[in-house]
Structure formats: C-alpha cells, structure tokens
C-alpha cells in the first residue's frame, strides 16, 4: 500500500472515530497509537493474520485487535460508503467497458 494512501485512510478514520485517537491511560502513560491499530487491522485484512499474532508486531492484545477491526469496518463504511458502495452510473460503466475491451 502506498504510504500516502495509508496516511489518508488513517487521518479519515481518526477524524471520524475517537476510538482511534491516542489517549492516556489512568496512570498517564500513552496508549496505543492510531498507526498501531490500523497496521494490525490491515495485516488481518490483507494477509489473513490471526488476531493474536498482531501482539508480536503491533503490540496489541487479541481483544483490542478484534475491537479495532470491528470499529474500522464500521468507520470505513460510514466515511467511504456513500461514494464506494453506490451503484455505478453511466460514466463508471463506460470506463469499465472501455478498460475491459483493451
């Protein structure tokens, strides 16, 4: 994935859902960063990585990885759903047919 695309999705998700923002815990320590959560989500989606395997690379627990995945799917649908889940229009169909003919 392009770095620019990753950061665009990261910014959109963080701005839409407060869950993905980095917060401090009760002792004042920094919590998980949005990049950790998104990296775990993308590894689970792209490579079929198990949720408990994210602990080694991203340092997320299994429950946090699953919660991040669920919240990410809901957020992506809310942010991008209207554009990407819409029915194709005539211009879209023309592009697809033109691309398929070559």
C-alpha positions in Angstrom: 0.0 0.0 0.0 1.2 3.5 -0.8 2.3 5.5 2.2 0.1 8.4 1.0 -3.0 6.2 0.9 -2.3 4.7 4.3 -2.0 8.2 5.9 -5.1 9.4 4.1 -7.1 6.5 5.5 -5.5 6.9 8.9 -6.5 10.6 9.0 -10.0 10.0 7.8 -10.5 7.2 10.4 -9.0 9.2 13.3 -11.1 12.2 12.5 -14.3 10.3 12.3 -13.9 7.9 15.2 -12.4 9.0 18.6 -11.6 5.3 19.4 -8.6 5.5 17.0 -7.1 8.6 18.7 -4.1 8.1 21.0 -5.2 8.6 24.6 -3.5 8.4 28.0 -4.4 5.6 30.5 -5.2 6.1 34.2 -1.5 6.3 35.1 -0.8 9.0 32.5 1.0 6.6 30.1 0.4 6.9 26.3 -2.0 4.4 24.9 -1.8 2.7 21.6 -1.2 4.9 18.6 -3.6 5.0 15.6 -0.9 3.6 13.4 -0.6 0.5 15.6 -4.3 -0.1 15.5 -4.5 0.4 11.7 -1.4 -1.7 11.0 -2.9 -4.5 12.9 -6.3 -4.1 11.1 -4.6 -4.1 7.6 -2.5 -7.1 8.4 -5.6 -9.0 9.5 -7.4 -8.0 6.3 -4.7 -8.3 3.8 -2.8 -11.4 4.9 -5.4 -13.1 7.0 -3.2 -12.6 10.0 -4.7 -14.0 13.2 -5.8 -11.5 15.8 -3.5 -12.9 18.4 -0.5 -12.7 16.0 -0.8 -8.9 16.0 0.7 -8.9 19.5 4.2 -9.6 18.2 4.4 -6.9 15.6 1.9 -4.2 16.7 1.8 -5.0 20.4 -2.0 -5.2 20.5 -3.9 -7.8 22.6 -6.3 -10.1 20.8 -9.3 -8.3 22.1 -8.0 -4.9 21.1 -7.2 -6.2 17.6 -10.7 -7.6 17.2 -12.3 -4.4 18.5 -10.1 -2.3 16.2 -11.1 -4.4 13.3 -14.9 -4.1 14.0 -14.7 -0.4 14.6 -12.5 0.1 11.4 -15.1 -1.7 9.3 -17.9 0.4 10.6 -15.9 3.6 10.2 -14.8 2.8 6.7 -18.4 2.2 5.7 -19.5 5.4 7.3 -16.7 7.5 5.7 -16.4 5.9 2.3 -19.7 4.0 1.9 -21.7 6.7 0.1 -19.0 7.0 -2.6 -17.7 3.5 -3.0 -20.8 1.5 -2.3 -23.0 3.4 -4.6 -24.5 1.9 -7.8 -22.4 2.6 -10.9 -23.5 5.4 -13.2 -23.2 5.6 -17.0 -19.7 7.1 -16.8 -18.5 4.3 -14.5 -19.9 1.7 -16.8 -18.3 3.3 -19.8 -14.9 3.3 -18.0 -15.3 -0.4 -17.1 -16.3 -1.5 -20.5 -13.5 0.5 -22.1 -11.0 -1.0 -19.8 -12.3 -4.5 -20.3 -12.0 -4.1 -24.1 -8.3 -3.5 -24.0 
